[in-house]
Amino acid sequence: MNSKGSVLTRGLNARHIRFMALGSAIGTGLFYGSSSAIQKAGPAVLLAYIIAGAAVFMVMRALGELAVRHPVSGSFGQYASRYLGPLAGFVTGWTYVFEMAIVAIADVTAFSIYMGFWFHDVPRWIWVLAIIFFLAALNLLSVKVFGELEFWFSLVKVSAIIAMIAGGAAIIVFGFQFDGGQSVPGLGNLVAHGGFMPNGWTGLLAAFAVVMFAFGGIETIGVTAGEAADPGKSIPAAVNTVPVRILLFYVLTIGVLMSLVPWQDITGESSPFVQIFDSLGLPLAGHILNAVVITAALSAVNSDIFGAGRVLFGLSQQGHAPQIFAKISRAGVPWMTVVLMTGVLLLGVVLNATIPADVFLLIASIATFATVWVWIMILASHVAMKREIARNNLAPSEFPVPLWPLASVLTALFMAGVLALLGLYPDTRVALWVGGAWLVLLAVAFKLWVHGDGRRRAHLPDESAPLPAAADTDAPALT
């Protein structure tokens, strides 16, 4: 390892980032977590995905405007430090690392469940251990290798989803019924079993905790800016595909699933995709889809390690994390961050060995808190940037958010409401306690251990400005 390097390689092209954007929307939250959301809300879960998806799109547009103006690897951690202050940057960056660690544990847990479809008698923790070391080794290679791997992982997922939608639609339209099928496919399944909203508004609200988890990690698109060959083009192109992804990969896909079988039959014992096509009696469909969801889990964990590592790299550059996390290997990778994430993921082995029946929902609710908190900080950083641009008459952004400022305010209020919802239900309430304790711990850590440059606002290049602007070390001006 080359311990003296401190600059990441710009090895991600537009193709890599576009498919990473696609892949980040198709992960454990869709292939496994959707069953929990369906059980809570019934067919009305489609409304939850549409509403949450609209809010997530606004978060991504805000992040996109920040990333195009300041394409740095630390992303929203550094944006919060720059526009909200060093404490906000410290808390945001470390909360994202916490989020990725928790989400990664959920992803490896889902992977072990998928493997149980084929190997019923093998303990789940063995699969978790195996996948951790495999993906850790891959993440020590160059970022271009990571980008290519994500490209092919995402291509498999996208192709499978499109094929699944087409096949499911054909079954519904033509009324196919296969030997061994336990239900009659049709759009009537969306309203025939207790109505479109069988559990009422309370069920719909309860589903938001799982639905928001499904979108968690999509902000990794912003993290790629520091290693993108042309962030001014690749980031907007990736962000603008979010609405299509939400409609196609969530709303349409889950609508097809719940049309194939009654919603109450989607139990969550395996991936609902695998369960449904296996129950319809389609030859080998369950096995093929299980291979696809395994690919999705591998992709998700891979992205989790990448995102957490790059933000840790940015934190170390700001003085908010030990300097060892800024060390770069000869391949241009912050290798110590990969080692740390590998160590954290080993906790997933322990959890799956001790509380396998409860681990997924527990992890998902905690991850939802961390995810929504990071999104709120992205929105707050964006508002502060827009105010500074107007106050100092700076060059306008090249990728401005739509419907400013109304949409941004409504989105922030929605995100705060999601956090409040976590406290209303016993099975997600622990997320507020864990999340609150985490934020207090970070505030104490900042006060005790962050000194010197870590107490100053981050200085970021402004690639929208026609000329570099001079800045005092303590002033919140662009450089």
Summary of the structure (lengths in Angstrom):
residues: 479
radius of gyration: 21.9
end to end distance: 32.1
largest distance: 73.8
contacts: 1815
relative contact order: 0.21
helix: 71%
strand: 1%
